[in-house]
């Protein structure tokens, strides 16, 4: 559904770069932690609610597109079966109806699934508050736990499990919701 891990990774990368560029920071005294995005996606109730809403809406859009495709297919098949016995005028009428149905399907597909379409806007609408809550929870855990850096697993190759603060972030998310 979501490109959340990419968004979280980008957000964390910005924070890491800012941290690394700060001249007063000493690597020896740094306290680090990390968050497992997959656990946030699986265990954060806000994420699950958004996922359910996304799946419901997405299925409705897909069902509508399938219905429109089936109607177009039926019109086309019926026309192909009857075109030898139809008058020129009736042929033009049927072809116009088929073209109108095709154009409606194309317009629907662009409107819903195209760039800046309904699906993309809905995804952003669902993700924005979740990402804000996750960022707030991470920041609160970082401040209260006196962490210098909190990474996501998407942005590093290895880290000891002792730095995992995912449980604290999930607890904070429950408080935020």
FIKOLZA-1660 file (N, C-alpha, C; in steps of 0.1 Angstrom, whole numbers, plus 5000, padded with zeros to 4 digits):
% residues 177
   i   px   py   pz ch aa at
   1 5008 4988 5000  A  X  N
   1 5000 5000 5000  A  X CA
   1 5008 5012 5000  A  X  C
   2 5017 5013 5009  A  X  N
   2 5023 5025 5012  A  X CA
   2 5038 5025 5009  A  X  C
   3 5043 5037 5006  A  X  N
   3 5057 5039 5005  A  X CA
   3 5062 5045 5018  A  X  C
   4 5056 5041 5029  A  X  N
   4 5059 5047 5042  A  X CA
   4 5074 5044 5046  A  X  C
   5 5079 5032 5044  A  X  N
   5 5093 5030 5048  A  X CA
   5 5102 5039 5041  A  X  C
   6 5099 5043 5028  A  X  N
   6 5107 5052 5021  A  X CA
   6 5106 5066 5027  A  X  C
   7 5094 5070 5031  A  X  N
   7 5092 5083 5037  A  X CA
   7 5099 5084 5051  A  X  C
   8 5097 5073 5059  A  X  N
   8 5104 5073 5072  A  X CA
   8 5119 5073 5070  A  X  C
   9 5124 5065 5061  A  X  N
   9 5138 5065 5058  A  X CA
   9 5143 5079 5054  A  X  C
  10 5136 5085 5046  A  X  N
  10 5140 5099 5041  A  X CA
  10 5140 5108 5053  A  X  C
  11 5130 5108 5062  A  X  N
  11 5129 5116 5073  A  X CA
  11 5141 5113 5083  A  X  C
  12 5143 5101 5085  A  X  N
  12 5154 5097 5094  A  X CA
  12 5167 5101 5088  A  X  C
  13 5169 5099 5075  A  X  N
  13 5181 5103 5068  A  X CA
  13 5184 5118 5070  A  X  C
  14 5174 5126 5069  A  X  N
  14 5176 5141 5071  A  X CA
  14 5180 5143 5085  A  X  C
  15 5174 5137 5095  A  X  N
  15 5178 5139 5109  A  X CA
  15 5192 5134 5111  A  X  C
  16 5196 5123 5105  A  X  N
  16 5210 5117 5107  A  X CA
  16 5220 5127 5101  A  X  C
  17 5217 5132 5089  A  X  N
  17 5226 5142 5082  A  X CA
  17 5228 5154 5091  A  X  C
  18 5217 5159 5096  A  X  N
  18 5217 5171 5105  A  X CA
  18 5226 5168 5117  A  X  C
  19 5224 5156 5123  A  X  N
  19 5231 5152 5135  A  X CA
  19 5246 5151 5131  A  X  C
  20 5249 5145 5120  A  X  N
  20 5263 5143 5117  A  X CA
  20 5270 5156 5113  A  X  C
  21 5263 5165 5109  A  X  N
  21 5269 5178 5105  A  X CA
  21 5271 5188 5117  A  X  C
  22 5264 5184 5128  A  X  N
  22 5266 5193 5140  A  X CA
  22 5280 5192 5145  A  X  C
  23 5287 5203 5146  A  X  N
  23 5301 5203 5150  A  X CA
  23 5304 5199 5164  A  X  C
  24 5294 5200 5173  A  X  N
  24 5297 5198 5187  A  X CA
  24 5294 5183 5191  A  X  C
  25 5291 5175 5182  A  X  N
  25 5287 5161 5184  A  X CA
  25 5300 5152 5185  A  X  C
  26 5301 5144 5195  A  X  N
  26 5312 5135 5196  A  X CA
  26 5306 5121 5195  A  X  C
  27 5311 5113 5186  A  X  N
  27 5306 5099 5184  A  X CA
  27 5308 5090 5196  A  X  C
  28 5318 5092 5204  A  X  N
  28 5320 5083 5216  A  X CA
  28 5309 5084 5226  A  X  C
  29 5303 5095 5228  A  X  N
  29 5293 5096 5239  A  X CA
  29 5279 5095 5233  A  X  C
  30 5277 5091 5221  A  X  N
  30 5264 5091 5215  A  X CA
  30 5256 5079 5220  A  X  C
  31 5243 5082 5222  A  X  N
  31 5234 5071 5225  A  X CA
  31 5225 5069 5213  A  X  C
  32 5224 5057 5208  A  X  N
  32 5217 5054 5195  A  X CA
  32 5206 5044 5198  A  X  C
  33 5196 5045 5189  A  X  N
  33 5185 5035 5189  A  X CA
  33 5180 5033 5175  A  X  C
  34 5172 5023 5173  A  X  N
  34 5166 5021 5160  A  X CA
  34 5152 5016 5161  A  X  C
  35 5144 5018 5151  A  X  N
  35 5130 5014 5150  A  X CA
  35 5128 5005 5138  A  X  C
  36 5121 4994 5140  A  X  N
  36 5118 4985 5130  A  X CA
  36 5104 4989 5123  A  X  C
  37 5105 4994 5111  A  X  N
  37 5093 4999 5104  A  X CA
  37 5083 4988 5102  A  X  C
  38 5088 4976 5099  A  X  N
  38 5078 4965 5097  A  X CA
  38 5070 4962 5110  A  X  C
  39 5076 4963 5121  A  X  N
  39 5068 4962 5134  A  X CA
  39 5058 4973 5136  A  X  C
  40 5062 4985 5132  A  X  N
  40 5053 4996 5133  A  X CA
  40 5041 4994 5124  A  X  C
  41 5043 4989 5112  A  X  N
  41 5033 4987 5103  A  X CA
  41 5024 4975 5108  A  X  C
  42 5029 4965 5114  A  X  N
  42 5022 4954 5119  A  X CA
  42 5014 4956 5132  A  X  C
  43 5020 4964 5141  A  X  N
  43 5015 4965 5154  A  X CA
  43 5009 4979 5158  A  X  C
  44 5011 4989 5150  A  X  N
  44 5005 5002 5153  A  X CA
  44 4991 5002 5148  A  X  C
  45 4981 5004 5157  A  X  N
  45 4967 5003 5154  A  X CA
  45 4963 5014 5144  A  X  C
  46 4969 5025 5145  A  X  N
  46 4966 5036 5136  A  X CA
  46 4969 5032 5121  A  X  C
  47 4981 5025 5120  A  X  N
  47 4985 5020 5107  A  X CA
  47 4975 5010 5102  A  X  C
  48 4971 5001 5111  A  X  N
  48 4962 4990 5107  A  X CA
  48 4948 4996 5102  A  X  C
  49 4943 5006 5110  A  X  N
  49 4931 5012 5106  A  X CA
  49 4932 5019 5092  A  X  C
  50 4943 5026 5090  A  X  N
  50 4945 5032 5077  A  X CA
  50 4946 5021 5066  A  X  C
  51 4953 5011 5068  A  X  N
  51 4954 5000 5059  A  X CA
  51 4941 4994 5055  A  X  C
  52 4933 4992 5065  A  X  N
  52 4919 4986 5063  A  X CA
  52 4911 4996 5054  A  X  C
  53 4911 5009 5058  A  X  N
  53 4904 5019 5050  A  X CA
  53 4909 5019 5035  A  X  C
  54 4922 5019 5034  A  X  N
  54 4928 5019 5021  A  X CA
  54 4923 5007 5013  A  X  C
  55 4924 4995 5018  A  X  N
  55 4920 4983 5011  A  X CA
  55 4905 4983 5007  A  X  C
  56 4897 4989 5016  A  X  N
  56 4882 4990 5013  A  X CA
  56 4880 4999 5001  A  X  C
  57 4886 5011 5002  A  X  N
  57 4885 5021 4991  A  X CA
  57 4891 5016 4978  A  X  C
  58 4903 5010 4979  A  X  N
  58 4910 5005 4967  A  X CA
  58 4902 4994 4960  A  X  C
  59 4896 4985 4968  A  X  N
  59 4887 4975 4963  A  X CA
  59 4875 4980 4955  A  X  C
  60 4869 4991 4961  A  X  N
  60 4858 4997 4955  A  X CA
  60 4862 5003 4941  A  X  C
  61 4873 5010 4941  A  X  N
  61 4878 5016 4928  A  X CA
  61 4881 5005 4918  A  X  C
  62 4887 4994 4922  A  X  N
  62 4891 4983 4913  A  X CA
  62 4878 4976 4908  A  X  C
  63 4868 4974 4917  A  X  N
  63 4856 4968 4913  A  X CA
  63 4848 4976 4903  A  X  C
  64 4849 4990 4905  A  X  N
  64 4842 4999 4895  A  X CA
  64 4849 4998 4881  A  X  C
  65 4862 4997 4881  A  X  N
  65 4870 4996 4869  A  X CA
  65 4867 4983 4862  A  X  C
  66 4867 4972 4870  A  X  N
  66 4864 4959 4864  A  X CA
  66 4850 4959 4858  A  X  C
  67 4840 4965 4865  A  X  N
  67 4826 4966 4859  A  X CA
  67 4826 4973 4846  A  X  C
  68 4833 4984 4846  A  X  N
  68 4834 4992 4834  A  X CA
  68 4840 4984 4822  A  X  C
  69 4851 4977 4825  A  X  N
  69 4858 4969 4815  A  X CA
  69 4849 4958 4810  A  X  C
  70 4841 4952 4819  A  X  N
  70 4832 4941 4815  A  X CA
  70 4821 4947 4806  A  X  C
  71 4816 4958 4809  A  X  N
  71 4805 4965 4801  A  X CA
  71 4811 4968 4787  A  X  C
  72 4823 4973 4787  A  X  N
  72 4830 4976 4774  A  X CA
  72 4832 4963 4766  A  X  C
  73 4836 4953 4772  A  X  N
  73 4839 4940 4766  A  X CA
  73 4826 4934 4760  A  X  C
  74 4815 4935 4768  A  X  N
  74 4802 4930 4763  A  X CA
  74 4797 4938 4751  A  X  C
  75 4798 4951 4752  A  X  N
  75 4794 4960 4741  A  X CA
  75 4802 4956 4728  A  X  C
  76 4815 4955 4730  A  X  N
  76 4823 4951 4718  A  X CA
  76 4820 4938 4712  A  X  C
  77 4818 4928 4721  A  X  N
  77 4815 4914 4716  A  X CA
  77 4802 4914 4709  A  X  C
  78 4792 4921 4715  A  X  N
  78 4779 4921 4709  A  X CA
  78 4779 4928 4695  A  X  C
  79 4787 4939 4694  A  X  N
  79 4788 4946 4682  A  X CA
  79 4795 4937 4671  A  X  C
  80 4806 4930 4675  A  X  N
  80 4813 4921 4666  A  X CA
  80 4804 4910 4661  A  X  C
  81 4795 4905 4669  A  X  N
  81 4786 4894 4665  A  X CA
  81 4775 4900 4655  A  X  C
  82 4771 4912 4657  A  X  N
  82 4760 4917 4649  A  X CA
  82 4764 4927 4638  A  X  C
  83 4776 4930 4637  A  X  N
  83 4780 4941 4627  A  X CA
  83 4777 4938 4612  A  X  C
  84 4777 4925 4609  A  X  N
  84 4774 4921 4595  A  X CA
  84 4759 4924 4591  A  X  C
  85 4751 4923 4601  A  X  N
  85 4736 4925 4598  A  X CA
  85 4731 4939 4602  A  X  C
  86 4740 4948 4607  A  X  N
  86 4736 4961 4611  A  X CA
  86 4737 4971 4599  A  X  C
  87 4728 4980 4599  A  X  N
  87 4729 4991 4589  A  X CA
  87 4741 5000 4593  A  X  C
  88 4745 5008 4583  A  X  N
  88 4756 5017 4586  A  X CA
  88 4753 5026 4597  A  X  C
  89 4741 5031 4598  A  X  N
  89 4737 5040 4609  A  X CA
  89 4738 5033 4622  A  X  C
  90 4733 5021 4623  A  X  N
  90 4734 5014 4636  A  X CA
  90 4748 5010 4639  A  X  C
  91 4757 5007 4630  A  X  N
  91 4771 5005 4632  A  X CA
  91 4777 5017 4638  A  X  C
  92 4774 5029 4632  A  X  N
  92 4780 5041 4638  A  X CA
  92 4776 5044 4652  A  X  C
  93 4763 5041 4655  A  X  N
  93 4757 5043 4668  A  X CA
  93 4764 5034 4678  A  X  C
  94 4766 5021 4674  A  X  N
  94 4772 5011 4683  A  X CA
  94 4787 5015 4685  A  X  C
  95 4794 5019 4674  A  X  N
  95 4808 5022 4676  A  X CA
  95 4809 5035 4685  A  X  C
  96 4800 5044 4683  A  X  N
  96 4800 5056 4692  A  X CA
  96 4798 5052 4706  A  X  C
  97 4789 5043 4709  A  X  N
  97 4786 5038 4722  A  X CA
  97 4799 5031 4728  A  X  C
  98 4805 5023 4720  A  X  N
  98 4817 5016 4724  A  X CA
  98 4829 5027 4727  A  X  C
  99 4830 5036 4718  A  X  N
  99 4840 5047 4721  A  X CA
  99 4837 5055 4733  A  X  C
 100 4825 5058 4735  A  X  N
 100 4821 5066 4747  A  X CA
 100 4824 5057 4760  A  X  C
 101 4821 5045 4759  A  X  N
 101 4824 5036 4771  A  X CA
 101 4839 5035 4773  A  X  C
 102 4847 5033 4763  A  X  N
 102 4861 5033 4764  A  X CA
 102 4867 5046 4769  A  X  C
 103 4862 5057 4764  A  X  N
 103 4867 5070 4770  A  X CA
 103 4863 5072 4784  A  X  C
 104 4851 5067 4788  A  X  N
 104 4847 5068 4802  A  X CA
 104 4856 5059 4811  A  X  C
 105 4860 5047 4806  A  X  N
 105 4869 5039 4814  A  X CA
 105 4883 5045 4815  A  X  C
 106 4888 5051 4804  A  X  N
 106 4901 5057 4804  A  X CA
 106 4900 5069 4814  A  X  C
 107 4890 5077 4813  A  X  N
 107 4889 5089 4822  A  X CA
 107 4888 5084 4837  A  X  C
 108 4881 5074 4839  A  X  N
 108 4880 5069 4853  A  X CA
 108 4893 5064 4858  A  X  C
 109 4900 5057 4849  A  X  N
 109 4913 5051 4853  A  X CA
 109 4923 5063 4856  A  X  C
 110 4923 5073 4847  A  X  N
 110 4932 5084 4850  A  X CA
 110 4928 5092 4862  A  X  C
 111 4916 5094 4864  A  X  N
 111 4911 5102 4876  A  X CA
 111 4914 5094 4889  A  X  C
 112 4912 5081 4889  A  X  N
 112 4914 5074 4902  A  X CA
 112 4929 5070 4903  A  X  C
 113 4935 5064 4893  A  X  N
 113 4948 5057 4895  A  X CA
 113 4959 5065 4889  A  X  C
 114 4957 5076 4882  A  X  N
 114 4967 5083 4875  A  X CA
 114 4975 5092 4885  A  X  C
 115 4985 5099 4880  A  X  N
 115 4993 5108 4889  A  X CA
 115 4983 5119 4895  A  X  C
 116 4985 5121 4908  A  X  N
 116 4977 5130 4915  A  X CA
 116 4962 5126 4915  A  X  C
 117 4959 5114 4913  A  X  N
 117 4946 5109 4912  A  X CA
 117 4940 5107 4926  A  X  C
 118 4928 5102 4926  A  X  N
 118 4920 5100 4938  A  X CA
 118 4928 5090 4948  A  X  C
 119 4933 5080 4942  A  X  N
 119 4940 5070 4950  A  X CA
 119 4953 5076 4957  A  X  C
 120 4960 5083 4949  A  X  N
 120 4972 5090 4955  A  X CA
 120 4969 5100 4965  A  X  C
 121 4958 5108 4963  A  X  N
 121 4954 5117 4973  A  X CA
 121 4949 5111 4986  A  X  C
 122 4942 5100 4984  A  X  N
 122 4937 5092 4996  A  X CA
 122 4948 5086 5004  A  X  C
 123 4958 5081 4997  A  X  N
 123 4970 5075 5003  A  X CA
 123 4977 5086 5012  A  X  C
 124 4979 5098 5006  A  X  N
 124 4985 5109 5013  A  X CA
 124 4977 5113 5025  A  X  C
 125 4964 5113 5023  A  X  N
 125 4955 5117 5034  A  X CA
 125 4955 5107 5046  A  X  C
 126 4957 5094 5042  A  X  N
 126 4958 5084 5053  A  X CA
 126 4972 5084 5059  A  X  C
 127 4982 5086 5051  A  X  N
 127 4995 5085 5057  A  X CA
 127 5000 5097 5065  A  X  C
 128 4996 5109 5061  A  X  N
 128 5001 5121 5068  A  X CA
 128 4999 5121 5083  A  X  C
 129 4988 5118 5088  A  X  N
 129 4987 5118 5103  A  X CA
 129 4995 5106 5109  A  X  C
 130 4996 5095 5102  A  X  N
 130 5003 5084 5107  A  X CA
 130 5018 5088 5108  A  X  C
 131 5023 5094 5098  A  X  N
 131 5037 5098 5098  A  X CA
 131 5040 5108 5108  A  X  C
 132 5031 5117 5110  A  X  N
 132 5033 5128 5120  A  X CA
 132 5033 5121 5134  A  X  C
 133 5024 5112 5136  A  X  N
 133 5024 5105 5149  A  X CA
 133 5036 5097 5152  A  X  C
 134 5041 5090 5141  A  X  N
 134 5053 5082 5143  A  X CA
 134 5065 5091 5146  A  X  C
 135 5066 5102 5138  A  X  N
 135 5077 5112 5141  A  X CA
 135 5076 5118 5155  A  X  C
 136 5064 5121 5160  A  X  N
 136 5062 5126 5173  A  X CA
 136 5067 5116 5183  A  X  C
 137 5062 5103 5182  A  X  N
 137 5066 5093 5191  A  X CA
 137 5081 5090 5191  A  X  C
 138 5087 5090 5180  A  X  N
 138 5102 5088 5179  A  X CA
 138 5109 5100 5186  A  X  C
 139 5105 5112 5183  A  X  N
 139 5111 5124 5190  A  X CA
 139 5109 5123 5205  A  X  C
 140 5097 5119 5210  A  X  N
 140 5095 5119 5224  A  X CA
 140 5104 5108 5231  A  X  C
 141 5105 5096 5224  A  X  N
 141 5113 5085 5229  A  X CA
 141 5128 5090 5229  A  X  C
 142 5132 5097 5219  A  X  N
 142 5146 5102 5218  A  X CA
 142 5149 5112 5229  A  X  C
 143 5140 5121 5231  A  X  N
 143 5142 5131 5242  A  X CA
 143 5142 5125 5256  A  X  C
 144 5132 5117 5259  A  X  N
 144 5130 5111 5272  A  X CA
 144 5141 5100 5274  A  X  C
 145 5146 5093 5264  A  X  N
 145 5156 5083 5266  A  X CA
 145 5170 5089 5264  A  X  C
 146 5171 5102 5261  A  X  N
 146 5184 5109 5259  A  X CA
 146 5192 5102 5247  A  X  C
 147 5185 5099 5237  A  X  N
 147 5191 5094 5225  A  X CA
 147 5196 5105 5216  A  X  C
 148 5208 5103 5210  A  X  N
 148 5213 5112 5201  A  X CA
 148 5208 5110 5187  A  X  C
 149 5206 5097 5184  A  X  N
 149 5202 5093 5170  A  X CA
 149 5193 5081 5172  A  X  C
 150 5182 5081 5164  A  X  N
 150 5173 5069 5162  A  X CA
 150 5172 5067 5147  A  X  C
 151 5177 5055 5144  A  X  N
 151 5176 5051 5130  A  X CA
 151 5164 5042 5127  A  X  C
 152 5162 5040 5114  A  X  N
 152 5153 5030 5110  A  X CA
 152 5161 5019 5104  A  X  C
 153 5156 5006 5104  A  X  N
 153 5164 4995 5098  A  X CA
 153 5166 4997 5083  A  X  C
 154 5158 5004 5076  A  X  N
 154 5160 5006 5062  A  X CA
 154 5172 5014 5058  A  X  C
 155 5177 5022 5068  A  X  N
 155 5188 5031 5065  A  X CA
 155 5202 5026 5070  A  X  C
 156 5203 5014 5076  A  X  N
 156 5216 5009 5080  A  X CA
 156 5217 4994 5078  A  X  C
 157 5229 4989 5077  A  X  N
 157 5231 4975 5074  A  X CA
 157 5231 4966 5086  A  X  C
 158 5235 4971 5097  A  X  N
 158 5236 4963 5110  A  X CA
 158 5235 4972 5122  A  X  C
 159 5229 4966 5132  A  X  N
 159 5229 4973 5145  A  X CA
 159 5225 4963 5156  A  X  C
 160 5230 4964 5167  A  X  N
 160 5227 4955 5178  A  X CA
 160 5213 4957 5183  A  X  C
 161 5207 4946 5187  A  X  N
 161 5193 4946 5191  A  X CA
 161 5191 4955 5204  A  X  C
 162 5202 4957 5211  A  X  N
 162 5201 4965 5224  A  X CA
 162 5197 4979 5221  A  X  C
 163 5199 4984 5208  A  X  N
 163 5195 4997 5205  A  X CA
 163 5181 4999 5200  A  X  C
 164 5174 4988 5200  A  X  N
 164 5160 4988 5195  A  X CA
 164 5150 4995 5204  A  X  C
 165 5144 5006 5199  A  X  N
 165 5135 5013 5207  A  X CA
 165 5121 5012 5201  A  X  C
 166 5118 5002 5193  A  X  N
 166 5105 5001 5186  A  X CA
 166 5094 4999 5197  A  X  C
 167 5096 4992 5207  A  X  N
 167 5086 4990 5218  A  X CA
 167 5082 5003 5224  A  X  C
 168 5092 5011 5227  A  X  N
 168 5089 5024 5233  A  X CA
 168 5081 5033 5223  A  X  C
 169 5085 5033 5210  A  X  N
 169 5078 5041 5200  A  X CA
 169 5063 5036 5199  A  X  C
 170 5061 5022 5199  A  X  N
 170 5048 5017 5198  A  X CA
 170 5040 5021 5210  A  X  C
 171 5046 5021 5222  A  X  N
 171 5038 5025 5234  A  X CA
 171 5034 5040 5233  A  X  C
 172 5044 5048 5228  A  X  N
 172 5041 5062 5226  A  X CA
 172 5030 5064 5216  A  X  C
 173 5030 5056 5205  A  X  N
 173 5019 5057 5195  A  X CA
 173 5006 5054 5201  A  X  C
 174 5005 5044 5210  A  X  N
 174 4992 5041 5217  A  X CA
 174 4987 5053 5225  A  X  C
 175 4997 5060 5231  A  X  N
 175 4993 5072 5239  A  X CA
 175 4988 5083 5230  A  X  C
 176 4994 5085 5219  A  X  N
 176 4991 5095 5209  A  X CA
 176 4977 5093 5204  A  X  C
 177 4974 5080 5200  A  X  N
 177 4960 5077 5195  A  X CA
 177 4950 5078 5206  A  X  C
% end
